[in-house]
């Protein structure tokens, strides 16, 4: 297999030694690292053509046939760049799937897209496991946020979900462990948020008068000695909205090194918790007349911290 084979549309002439093979088996043999799901997707969508015609996986080859193959470089690259540890965790993270959506319980510690601090993202793992084009991100979560993450399996599903997001018809509930005693009278936080570059070149979101309005509803779920477990429901979807809203009321989300409380973070580390306690617990939306409501269980580390309660 040469470089051209995976970087662009290419054509393969069937040799006599491959005559009689099923097309799906032929492709698997030629591209051993290409996921089976991607192979069958290419065949189902008509991306693979035999003598300019659509084919089925069970169709057999004849010497002299010409096979048209689509570009497949992304699937190949993803398999070599995403560590096996993350592939396995993402494979096990599926909490809902139908013909339109793939919904994951995203682990904390992996960004949805590759960036300067990480050469791979969750979407690369999805492509490596299920194949290029199987599902695309419908929204995003921060790297250290865990929980419900929706991917669309076709353009209509992606467009429908994002339209629902923009019209406020997607309901998202988060759980956050924050420092100190939250005032039960604070049920709504409405602030203006603006992205900024602060001293040292770090990108942050600040509460400023010129920014975009952000509104979050809060409810106390459980009180601890020096902390509060909150439910946060988003009315808008701004970057770092919950984290900055909590900060604006004099609290910090546990483990948040950017907007949080350093002393509280140290106490959590002593209790054995590493990471940030912000979890996308539930998402609810409608698509094609069906109501979809999916909940993501807390990660083990988060649940164990709550069970201990010694902070």
BALUMSE-72760 format. One record per residue (C-alpha): x, y, z negated; residue in one letter. Coordinates in steps of 0.1 Angstrom, whole numbers, plus 2048, in hexadecimal, padded with zeros to 3 digits. Example, Ala and Ser with C-alpha at 12.3 -4.5 7.8 and 13.67 -1.06 7.14 Angstrom:
<recs>
(rec (87B,7D3,7B2),A)
(rec (889,7F5,7B9),S)
</recs>
This chain:
<recs>
(rec (800,800,800),X)
(rec (810,821,80B),X)
(rec (80B,844,7FE),X)
(rec (7F4,84D,81B),X)
(rec (7DD,830,811),X)
(rec (7D2,841,7F1),X)
(rec (7D4,866,7F9),X)
(rec (7BD,869,817),X)
(rec (7A3,858,82C),X)
(rec (7B5,83B,83C),X)
(rec (7AF,81D,853),X)
(rec (7B9,7F9,84F),X)
(rec (7BC,7E0,86B),X)
(rec (7B1,7BE,85F),X)
(rec (7CC,7A3,867),X)
(rec (7C5,77F,86F),X)
(rec (7D1,774,84C),X)
(rec (7B4,788,83C),X)
(rec (799,77B,853),X)
(rec (77C,76C,840),X)
(rec (781,780,820),X)
(rec (765,792,810),X)
(rec (76A,7B8,812),X)
(rec (768,7BD,7EC),X)
(rec (783,7A3,7E7),X)
(rec (799,7B2,803),X)
(rec (798,7D4,7F3),X)
(rec (79F,7C6,7D0),X)
(rec (7BD,7B4,7DE),X)
(rec (7CB,7D2,7F0),X)
(rec (7C5,7EA,7D3),X)
(rec (7C9,7D5,7B3),X)
(rec (7C8,7F3,79B),X)
(rec (7A7,801,7AA),X)
(rec (78A,7FA,792),X)
(rec (770,7E2,79E),X)
(rec (755,7FC,797),X)
(rec (765,814,7AF),X)
(rec (768,7FA,7CA),X)
(rec (743,7F2,7C8),X)
(rec (73A,817,7C6),X)
(rec (74E,81E,7E6),X)
(rec (73C,801,7F8),X)
(rec (71A,80C,7EB),X)
(rec (71E,830,7F5),X)
(rec (72B,828,818),X)
(rec (74D,836,812),X)
(rec (75C,816,81F),X)
(rec (753,80E,844),X)
(rec (75A,7EF,858),X)
(rec (75C,7F7,87E),X)
(rec (74A,818,876),X)
(rec (72D,807,865),X)
(rec (722,804,840),X)
(rec (72A,7E3,830),X)
(rec (720,7CE,812),X)
(rec (739,7BF,7F9),X)
(rec (731,79B,806),X)
(rec (738,7A4,82B),X)
(rec (756,791,839),X)
(rec (773,79D,84D),X)
(rec (77E,793,870),X)
(rec (7A0,798,87E),X)
(rec (7A2,7B8,891),X)
(rec (787,7CA,87C),X)
(rec (78E,7EE,872),X)
(rec (787,7F7,84E),X)
(rec (783,81C,845),X)
(rec (78D,824,821),X)
(rec (787,844,80E),X)
(rec (7A2,856,7F9),X)
(rec (7A8,844,7D8),X)
(rec (7C7,855,7CA),X)
(rec (7B4,863,7AB),X)
(rec (7AA,841,79F),X)
(rec (7CD,833,7A3),X)
(rec (7DD,851,791),X)
(rec (7C4,84F,774),X)
(rec (7CD,82B,76D),X)
(rec (7F2,834,76A),X)
(rec (7EF,854,755),X)
(rec (7D4,84C,73B),X)
(rec (7E3,837,71E),X)
(rec (7D2,815,719),X)
(rec (7C8,820,6F5),X)
(rec (7B2,83C,703),X)
(rec (7A4,826,71F),X)
(rec (798,80D,706),X)
(rec (789,827,6EF),X)
(rec (776,838,70B),X)
(rec (76A,817,718),X)
(rec (75B,80F,6F6),X)
(rec (74D,832,6F2),X)
(rec (72E,82D,708),X)
(rec (70E,834,6F4),X)
(rec (6F5,838,710),X)
(rec (6F4,831,736),X)
(rec (6D9,831,750),X)
(rec (6D8,837,776),X)
(rec (6DF,85D,771),X)
(rec (6F4,862,752),X)
(rec (712,853,73F),X)
(rec (713,85F,71B),X)
(rec (731,85A,705),X)
(rec (739,85E,6E0),X)
(rec (758,872,6E8),X)
(rec (775,86A,6D0),X)
(rec (787,888,6C1),X)
(rec (7AB,88E,6CD),X)
(rec (7A6,88D,6F3),X)
(rec (79D,8AB,709),X)
(rec (782,8A6,723),X)
(rec (79B,8B3,73E),X)
(rec (7C0,8B1,741),X)
(rec (7D4,8D0,736),X)
(rec (7F5,8DD,72C),X)
(rec (7F5,8CA,70B),X)
(rec (7E8,8A9,719),X)
(rec (7EF,89B,73C),X)
(rec (7CE,888,73D),X)
(rec (7AA,88F,732),X)
(rec (78B,87B,72A),X)
(rec (77F,87E,74E),X)
(rec (79F,86D,75A),X)
(rec (798,850,743),X)
(rec (774,84E,750),X)
(rec (781,84D,774),X)
(rec (79B,832,76B),X)
(rec (781,81C,75A),X)
(rec (762,820,771),X)
(rec (771,82F,791),X)
(rec (774,850,7A2),X)
(rec (752,860,7A6),X)
(rec (740,849,78E),X)
(rec (737,866,776),X)
(rec (741,88B,771),X)
(rec (740,8A1,753),X)
(rec (71F,8B3,74E),X)
(rec (72D,8C9,732),X)
(rec (74B,8C9,71B),X)
(rec (757,8C5,6F7),X)
(rec (776,8D2,6E7),X)
(rec (794,8BA,6E4),X)
(rec (790,8B5,6BE),X)
(rec (76A,8B4,6BF),X)
(rec (75A,891,6BF),X)
(rec (737,886,6C9),X)
(rec (71E,886,6E5),X)
(rec (72C,88E,708),X)
(rec (716,88C,727),X)
(rec (723,882,749),X)
(rec (70D,883,768),X)
(rec (70F,865,781),X)
(rec (702,879,79F),X)
(rec (6FF,89D,7AB),X)
(rec (6DA,89F,7A3),X)
(rec (6DF,894,77F),X)
(rec (6FC,8AD,77A),X)
(rec (6E8,8CA,789),X)
(rec (6C9,8C1,775),X)
(rec (6DB,8BE,754),X)
(rec (6EE,8DF,75A),X)
(rec (6CE,8F1,764),X)
(rec (6BE,8E5,743),X)
(rec (6DD,8F1,730),X)
(rec (6DA,914,73F),X)
(rec (6B5,916,738),X)
(rec (6B9,90B,714),X)
(rec (6A7,8EA,718),X)
(rec (6C5,8D5,70C),X)
(rec (6C5,8D1,6E6),X)
(rec (6E7,8CA,6D6),X)
(rec (6EC,8C3,6B1),X)
(rec (70E,8C2,6A0),X)
(rec (71A,8B8,67E),X)
(rec (735,8CD,66E),X)
(rec (746,8CA,64C),X)
(rec (74F,8ED,641),X)
(rec (763,8FC,624),X)
(rec (750,90A,606),X)
(rec (72C,90D,5FD),X)
(rec (716,917,61B),X)
(rec (6FB,930,612),X)
(rec (6DA,91E,618),X)
(rec (6CB,940,622),X)
(rec (6E1,940,641),X)
(rec (6CD,92D,65A),X)
(rec (6D7,940,679),X)
(rec (6F7,950,684),X)
(rec (6F6,968,6A2),X)
(rec (717,978,6AC),X)
(rec (729,985,6CB),X)
(rec (746,96F,6D7),X)
(rec (763,97A,6ED),X)
(rec (781,966,6FA),X)
(rec (7A2,977,6F1),X)
(rec (7C7,973,6F1),X)
(rec (7D4,979,6CD),X)
(rec (7F7,97F,6C1),X)
(rec (80F,963,6CB),X)
(rec (7FC,95C,6EB),X)
(rec (7E2,945,6DC),X)
(rec (7BF,945,6EC),X)
(rec (7A3,949,6D3),X)
(rec (77E,953,6D2),X)
(rec (777,972,6BD),X)
(rec (757,981,6AF),X)
(rec (756,9A3,6C0),X)
(rec (73C,9BC,6CA),X)
(rec (743,9BA,6EF),X)
(rec (740,994,6F1),X)
(rec (723,97D,6FC),X)
(rec (708,976,6E3),X)
(rec (709,954,6D3),X)
(rec (6EF,946,6BB),X)
(rec (6F1,927,6A5),X)
(rec (6D8,919,68D),X)
(rec (6E6,908,66D),X)
(rec (6D7,8F0,654),X)
(rec (6E7,8E1,635),X)
(rec (6E9,8BB,636),X)
(rec (6FD,8B5,617),X)
(rec (70F,8C8,5FC),X)
(rec (731,8BF,5EE),X)
(rec (746,8CE,5D2),X)
(rec (759,8E6,5E8),X)
(rec (74A,8DF,60B),X)
(rec (72A,8DC,61E),X)
(rec (71E,8C5,639),X)
(rec (70B,8D9,653),X)
(rec (6F5,8D2,671),X)
(rec (6FA,8EC,68C),X)
(rec (6E2,8F0,6A9),X)
(rec (6EE,904,6C7),X)
(rec (6D7,91E,6D7),X)
(rec (6F3,929,6EE),X)
(rec (712,917,6FA),X)
(rec (730,92D,6F5),X)
(rec (754,921,6F2),X)
(rec (75C,919,6CD),X)
(rec (73A,926,6C3),X)
(rec (734,911,6A4),X)
(rec (758,915,698),X)
(rec (758,93B,69A),X)
(rec (734,93E,68D),X)
(rec (73F,92B,66E),X)
(rec (75E,940,66A),X)
(rec (749,960,66C),X)
(rec (737,956,64C),X)
(rec (757,950,639),X)
(rec (75A,92A,63E),X)
(rec (76F,913,653),X)
(rec (769,8F2,663),X)
(rec (77D,8D6,654),X)
(rec (79D,8D0,667),X)
(rec (799,8EE,67E),X)
(rec (7BC,8FC,681),X)
(rec (7B2,91A,696),X)
(rec (793,928,683),X)
(rec (793,914,663),X)
(rec (79D,917,63F),X)
(rec (7C1,90B,63A),X)
(rec (7BC,902,615),X)
(rec (79D,8ED,61D),X)
(rec (7B0,8DC,63A),X)
(rec (7CC,8D2,622),X)
(rec (7B3,8C3,60A),X)
(rec (7A4,8AE,626),X)
(rec (7C6,8A2,631),X)
(rec (7CE,897,60D),X)
(rec (7AD,884,60E),X)
(rec (7B9,872,62C),X)
(rec (7A6,884,647),X)
(rec (7B8,890,666),X)
(rec (7A7,8A3,682),X)
(rec (789,8BB,683),X)
(rec (767,8B3,675),X)
(rec (751,8C0,691),X)
(rec (73B,8A5,6A0),X)
(rec (721,8A7,6BC),X)
(rec (707,892,6AB),X)
(rec (6EA,893,6C3),X)
(rec (6DF,89F,6E5),X)
(rec (6BB,8A1,6F2),X)
(rec (6B0,8AA,716),X)
(rec (697,8A0,730),X)
(rec (69E,894,753),X)
(rec (685,889,76E),X)
(rec (66A,887,754),X)
(rec (67D,872,73B),X)
(rec (687,87E,719),X)
(rec (6AB,874,711),X)
(rec (6B6,877,6EC),X)
(rec (6D8,868,6E3),X)
(rec (6EA,868,6C2),X)
(rec (70F,862,6BC),X)
(rec (71A,851,69B),X)
(rec (734,863,687),X)
(rec (758,857,68D),X)
(rec (764,83F,671),X)
(rec (77C,859,663),X)
(rec (760,873,660),X)
(rec (748,85A,64F),X)
(rec (763,84E,637),X)
(rec (76A,872,62D),X)
(rec (746,878,625),X)
(rec (743,858,612),X)
(rec (761,861,5FC),X)
(rec (753,884,5F6),X)
(rec (772,88E,5E2),X)
(rec (779,8B0,5F0),X)
</recs>
